[in-house]
Amino acid sequence: MKHGIFFALVLIVNVCTGRAQSLYKDYKLKEANFIYQDSANGEKAIGDYEPTSLIGLNDGSLVVSTQFSISFPSQDKTPLKYDSTYFARSKVYMEKSHVSSGSIFKLNGRFEKEWEIVFRDKRVCKINLCSDSTIIAVAEKVEMDRFWIAKMDLSGKVIWEKEYRNNHEVSVADVVLDSLNNIYVLTESNRIIPVQLKRLEFGYKRLEFFKMAEMDDDLYLIKISPEGKKIWTATLDNRKNFETFGYRLIQAGDRIYASSSYDGFRKNIKYEGRNVFELNTKGRLLNRYETLHNSLLFFENGLISGTTSGDGPVKVFRNVFKDSLELCSINAPAEINHSRFIKGINVIESKYLLGTCNYSQGYFLMKLNKDYLCKEYWIDEEYKECRPVDFTVLSDGSVVILGTKWIKVDNCFHNYTNLIKLSIN
């Protein structure tokens, strides 16, 4: 494992007011864009630099995780001769290029970077803050044969790192911590079938050994101790001929809730739908619910979830099963039709919901009061080419939104990290 400081960034900060369609009054908006660019052997390149999660700290500072990649146009060109000059240049390209790596960086309240750690060939999927102010980072290895967890302090020092297997081609969907700092990881993975008889054309058959199963992406929940020891693995969905995709984890007391979608075939009939799984902290699966609205937001006397709007209203529900209760229905203005929520935060007297609008483009923030009545909403009309990823509410009441934006350079689109801070006077 190589750790280093990541310098190849451009920071642009703007402070402005009143540029968005909003019911908020007298707000201030501060923006920072982080673009990944580097040079090797005198050749400049722009890479992809996508954010994956966000932590807000009590002093207003922020911790951001990313996944990034970069390559240089000349690094794969065939040389006229393989000499010492070629091998020296190749070494520089190998050190500077990334197929799929990850990083974590910390910003102060002015969006100034204090440090950044790079994890080569490991995409950082999620970061969570422990009760002792350490950080848990969960990442996929680029080979996808296992996932990886690191614990670090707020100075960027790694305390420990460990790797974990779970079948094959494992990917991380979401991560939550409980009050004791136990780690729950929702993973998707595929199975290796030791022996199978595959049907070929014209009635032929072939015996295959240790091949990956087709249409069999399974869903698991794994519990890991604060010290990094695997405690249990719970199988949520491993039906044959079905693909399952994990979304959100919600922890509430001694319960863990996981949402997913699935599609597959049984007797040549296609089935698709959405599930919410309820487990206890010992790994026992208590319930599995079919639902039409599994965008889990938070827990308050039941699971709070949101629906995707079409031409109708945005709706928020308590519970996702038979006795679900509609808490509010907001007739969304035209510019936020086809919106959906991706995350919710419950802060004392207010509930904040972050979503996307206009078919997954643009930021949409909604604030509800304790009775789930819409107090205010905010949408920035200039954020057409962006996708919200995460958000946090700071101690002073300001909201920080983390998202992906993209630019076109030399006929290629590149993603970069966008942060905006919305302060209400």
C-alpha positions in Angstrom: 0.0 0.0 0.0 1.3 3.4 -1.0 0.2 6.6 0.6 1.1 10.0 -0.6 0.0 13.6 -0.8 -2.1 14.4 -3.9 -1.2 17.8 -5.3 -2.7 17.7 -8.8 -5.8 19.9 -8.1 -7.3 23.2 -9.1 -9.5 25.0 -6.6 -12.0 27.6 -7.7 -14.0 29.3 -5.0 -17.0 31.6 -5.7 -19.2 33.4 -3.2 -22.5 34.6 -4.5 -26.2 35.2 -3.5 -29.5 35.0 -5.2 -28.6 33.0 -8.4 -31.0 30.1 -7.8 -34.6 29.3 -7.9 -35.4 29.2 -4.2 -37.8 29.8 -1.3 -34.8 30.4 0.9 -34.3 34.1 1.8 -30.9 36.0 2.0 -28.7 32.9 1.6 -25.1 32.9 0.6 -23.5 30.2 -1.6 -19.8 29.3 -1.7 -18.5 26.9 -4.3 -15.2 24.9 -4.6 -14.3 22.8 -7.7 -11.5 20.2 -7.5 -10.2 19.2 -10.9 -7.5 16.5 -11.2 -4.7 17.3 -13.6 -1.1 16.2 -13.7 1.9 16.0 -15.9 4.4 13.3 -16.8 7.5 13.6 -19.0 6.4 17.1 -19.9 2.9 15.9 -21.0 -0.2 17.3 -19.3 -3.4 15.5 -18.8 -6.8 15.8 -17.1 -8.3 12.8 -15.3 -11.5 11.9 -13.6 -11.9 12.9 -10.0 -15.2 11.8 -8.6 -16.4 12.3 -5.0 -18.0 9.4 -3.2 -18.8 10.6 0.4 -18.6 13.5 2.8 -18.1 14.1 6.6 -18.8 17.4 8.3 -16.9 18.1 11.5 -17.9 20.3 14.5 -15.4 23.1 13.6 -16.8 23.4 10.1 -14.1 21.5 8.4 -14.8 18.7 5.9 -13.5 15.3 4.9 -14.1 14.1 1.4 -13.5 10.7 -0.3 -12.9 10.2 -4.0 -12.2 7.8 -6.8 -10.0 8.9 -9.6 -8.2 7.9 -12.8 -5.7 9.5 -15.2 -3.7 8.4 -18.3 -1.4 10.2 -20.6 -1.8 10.1 -24.4 1.8 9.1 -25.2 2.3 6.4 -22.5 1.1 3.5 -24.7 2.8 4.5 -27.9 5.2 1.9 -29.3 8.8 3.3 -29.2 11.3 3.1 -32.1 13.6 1.3 -29.7 13.5 -0.1 -26.2 16.4 1.7 -24.6 17.1 3.3 -21.2 15.4 6.5 -22.1 12.2 4.6 -23.0 12.2 2.6 -19.7 12.9 5.8 -17.7 9.9 7.5 -19.3 7.7 4.4 -18.8 8.6 4.5 -15.1 7.4 8.1 -14.8 4.1 7.2 -16.6 3.5 4.2 -14.4 4.0 6.3 -11.2 1.7 9.1 -12.4 -1.1 7.2 -14.1 -4.0 5.6 -12.3 -6.5 3.0 -13.6 -8.8 3.4 -10.6 -7.5 4.7 -7.3 -9.0 6.6 -4.3 -8.1 9.4 -2.0 -9.3 11.1 1.2 -8.7 14.8 1.8 -9.5 17.3 4.6 -10.6 20.9 4.1 -10.8 23.7 6.6 -13.9 25.9 6.9 -12.5 28.1 4.0 -12.3 25.1 1.7 -8.5 25.1 1.9 -6.9 21.7 1.8 -5.0 20.6 4.9 -4.0 17.1 3.7 -4.8 14.3 1.2 -3.9 10.6 1.2 -3.9 8.5 -2.0 -4.7 4.8 -2.0 -3.4 3.4 -5.2 -5.6 0.9 -7.0 -8.3 1.1 -4.3 -11.4 3.1 -4.9 -12.6 4.8 -1.7 -16.3 4.1 -1.6 -17.4 5.5 1.8 -16.1 7.3 4.8 -17.7 7.4 8.3 -16.9 9.3 11.5 -16.5 7.2 14.6 -17.5 8.4 18.1 -13.8 8.9 19.0 -13.3 11.3 16.0 -11.4 8.7 13.9 -12.5 7.9 10.4 -13.4 4.5 8.9 -12.8 4.3 5.1 -14.1 1.4 3.0 -12.8 0.8 -0.5 -12.9 -1.7 -3.3 -9.6 -3.1 -4.7 -9.3 -2.5 -8.5 -9.2 -6.2 -9.0 -12.5 -6.5 -7.1 -11.5 -9.8 -5.5 -11.9 -8.2 -2.1 -12.7 -5.0 -0.2 -10.6 -3.1 2.2 -11.1 -1.0 5.4 -8.8 1.5 6.9 -9.0 3.5 10.1 -7.3 6.8 10.4 -7.2 9.9 12.5 -8.1 13.5 11.6 -4.5 14.3 10.7 -4.5 11.7 8.0 -2.5 9.1 9.8 -3.6 5.5 9.0 -4.0 3.5 12.2 -4.8 0.1 10.7 -5.8 -1.5 7.3 -7.4 -4.9 6.6 -8.7 -6.7 3.6 -11.8 -8.9 3.3 -13.1 -11.5 0.9 -16.7 -12.1 -0.1 -17.1 -14.5 -3.0 -15.9 -12.9 -6.2 -16.0 -9.4 -7.9 -17.2 -7.7 -4.7 -18.4 -4.1 -4.7 -19.4 -1.9 -1.8 -22.9 -0.4 -1.9 -23.1 1.4 1.5 -21.6 1.5 5.0 -22.9 2.5 8.4 -21.6 2.5 12.0 -23.6 1.7 15.1 -23.2 3.5 18.5 -20.3 1.1 19.4 -18.5 1.8 16.1 -19.2 -1.6 14.7 -19.0 -1.4 10.9 -21.8 -2.7 8.6 -20.9 -3.1 4.9 -23.5 -3.8 2.3 -21.8 -5.6 -0.6 -22.7 -7.0 -4.0 -20.7 -10.0 -5.2 -20.7 -12.8 -7.7 -20.2 -16.5 -7.1 -17.7 -18.9 -8.6 -19.3 -22.2 -9.6 -16.8 -25.1 -9.1 -18.3 -27.3 -11.8 -21.1 -26.6 -14.3 -22.3 -28.1 -17.6 -22.8 -25.3 -20.1 -25.1 -25.8 -23.1 -23.6 -24.7 -26.4 -25.0 -24.3 -29.9 -26.2 -27.2 -31.9 -26.9 -29.3 -28.8 -23.3 -29.5 -27.7 -22.4 -29.3 -24.0 -19.2 -28.4 -22.2 -18.0 -29.1 -18.7 -16.5 -25.9 -17.1 -14.6 -25.5 -13.9 -14.5 -22.5 -11.5 -16.4 -20.1 -13.8 -18.2 -17.0 -12.6 -22.0 -17.4 -12.4 -24.0 -15.4 -14.9 -26.9 -13.3 -13.8 -26.2 -14.1 -10.2 -25.1 -10.9 -8.4 -25.8 -11.5 -4.8 -26.4 -9.2 -1.8 -24.7 -9.5 1.6 -24.4 -7.6 4.8 -21.2 -7.9 6.7 -20.5 -6.8 10.3 -17.0 -5.9 11.3 -15.8 -4.9 14.8 -14.2 -1.5 15.6 -10.8 -3.3 15.5 -11.4 -4.7 12.0 -12.4 -8.3 12.9 -15.2 -9.8 10.8 -18.0 -10.8 13.1 -20.7 -12.2 10.7 -21.9 -12.3 7.1 -25.6 -12.3 6.4 -27.0 -13.4 3.0 -29.8 -11.0 1.9 -30.5 -12.2 -1.6 -28.7 -15.0 -3.5 -31.4 -16.2 -5.9 -30.2 -17.9 -9.1 -30.7 -16.1 -12.3 -31.3 -12.8 -10.5 -29.1 -9.7 -10.3 -29.4 -7.7 -7.0 -28.2 -4.2 -6.5 -27.7 -2.6 -3.0 -28.5 1.0 -2.2 -28.8 2.3 1.3 -28.2 1.2 4.9 -30.0 2.7 7.9 -29.0 1.8 11.5 -31.6 2.4 14.2 -31.1 0.9 17.7 -30.6 -2.8 17.4 -31.9 -2.9 13.8 -30.2 -2.6 10.4 -32.2 -1.8 7.3 -30.9 -2.4 3.8 -32.5 -1.4 0.5 -32.0 -3.1 -2.9 -33.5 -3.6 -6.3 -33.5 -6.9 -8.3 -34.3 -8.2 -11.8 -34.1 -11.7 -13.2 -35.9 -14.6 -14.8 -37.8 -17.6 -13.5 -39.3 -20.0 -16.0 -38.6 -17.5 -18.8 -40.7 -14.9 -17.0 -38.9 -11.6 -16.0 -39.3 -10.3 -12.5 -38.1 -7.0 -11.1 -38.8 -5.0 -8.0 -37.4 -3.4 -4.8 -36.7 -4.8 -1.4 -36.0 -3.6 2.1 -34.4 -6.1 4.5 -34.6 -5.8 8.3 -31.9 -7.5 10.4 -30.8 -7.3 14.0 -27.3 -6.5 15.1 -26.6 -10.3 15.5 -27.1 -10.8 11.8 -30.5 -12.5 11.9 -32.8 -11.6 9.0 -36.1 -10.6 10.5 -38.1 -9.4 7.6 -38.0 -8.8 3.9 -40.4 -6.3 2.4 -41.4 -5.7 -1.2 -41.8 -1.9 -1.7 -42.4 0.7 -4.4 -40.5 3.4 -2.5 -37.2 2.3 -1.1 -35.3 5.5 -1.2 -34.4 5.3 2.5 -33.7 8.6 4.1 -33.4 8.2 7.9 -35.2 6.6 10.8 -37.7 8.4 13.1 -40.4 6.3 14.6 -40.1 4.1 11.5 -38.2 4.2 8.3 -38.6 7.5 6.4 -38.4 7.1 2.6 -39.1 9.2 -0.5 -40.5 8.5 -3.9 -39.4 9.5 -7.4 -41.7 12.2 -8.9 -42.8 12.2 -12.5 -45.4 14.8 -13.4 -46.9 14.4 -9.9 -45.8 15.4 -6.4 -42.8 14.4 -4.4 -43.9 12.2 -1.5 -42.4 11.2 1.8 -43.5 8.1 3.7 -43.0 6.6 7.1 -42.4 2.8 6.8 -42.0 1.1 3.5 -44.3 -1.9 3.8 -48.0 -2.5 4.1 -48.8 0.0 6.9 -46.8 2.9 5.2 -48.0 6.3 6.1 -47.8 9.3 3.7 -46.2 12.1 5.7 -46.2 14.8 3.1 -46.9 15.4 -0.6 -45.2 18.4 -2.2 -46.3 19.6 -5.6 -42.9 20.2 -7.1 -42.4 23.2 -9.3 -41.8 22.5 -13.0 -38.0 22.8 -12.8 -37.8 19.9 -10.3 -40.1 17.5 -11.9 -38.8 14.0 -12.2 -36.8 14.4 -9.0 -35.7 11.8 -6.5 -34.2 11.9 -3.0 -30.8 10.3 -2.4 -30.3 11.1 1.3 -32.0 12.6 4.3 -30.7 14.1 7.6 -32.8 14.6 10.7 -31.6 17.6 12.7 -33.7 18.3 15.9 -36.6 20.4 14.6 -35.9 20.1 10.9 -35.4 17.4 8.3 -33.2 18.0 5.3 -33.6 16.0 2.1 -31.1 16.0 -0.8 -32.1 15.0 -4.2 -31.6 15.4 -7.9 -34.0 16.8 -10.5 -34.6 16.9 -14.2 -33.7 13.2 -14.7 -30.7 13.0 -12.4 -29.2 16.4 -13.3 -29.1 19.3 -10.8 -29.1 19.8 -7.0 -32.4 19.8 -5.1 -32.5 20.6 -1.4 -35.7 20.5 0.6 -36.2 21.5 4.3 -39.1 20.1 6.3 -40.2 21.1 9.8 -40.8 18.5 12.6 -44.3 17.8 11.2 -42.9 17.1 7.8 -44.3 20.3 6.2 -42.2 21.8 3.5 -40.7 25.0 4.9 -38.2 25.8 2.1 -36.6 24.3 -0.9 -33.5 25.3 -3.0 -32.5 24.4 -6.5 -29.6 26.0 -8.5 -30.6 26.4 -12.1 -26.9 26.7 -13.1 -26.2 23.1 -11.9 -27.5 21.3 -15.0 -24.4 19.2 -15.5 -24.0 17.8 -12.1 -25.1 14.9 -9.9 -25.5 15.1 -6.1 -23.5 12.5 -4.2 -23.7 13.4 -0.5 -24.4 16.3 1.9 -24.0 17.3 5.5 -25.6 19.9 7.9 -23.0 21.8 9.9 -23.3 23.0 13.5 -24.1 26.6 12.4 -27.0 25.4 10.2 -25.3 25.7 6.9 -25.6 22.9 4.4 -22.7 21.5 2.3 -23.5 19.5 -0.8 -21.0 17.3 -2.5 -21.5 16.4 -6.2 -19.9 15.4 -9.4 -19.7 17.8 -12.3 -18.2 17.3 -15.8 -16.4 19.2 -18.4 -15.4 18.5 -22.0 -11.7 18.8 -22.9 -10.3 17.7 -26.3 -13.6 15.9 -27.1 -13.5 13.9 -23.9 -15.7 14.4 -20.8 -14.0 14.4 -17.4 -15.7 14.3 -14.0 -14.5 16.5 -11.1 -15.5 17.2 -7.5 -17.9 20.0 -6.7 -18.6 21.4 -3.2 -21.2 24.1 -2.4 -22.0 25.6 0.9 -25.4 27.1 1.4 -25.5 29.5 4.4 -28.8 30.9 5.6 -28.7 34.3 7.3 
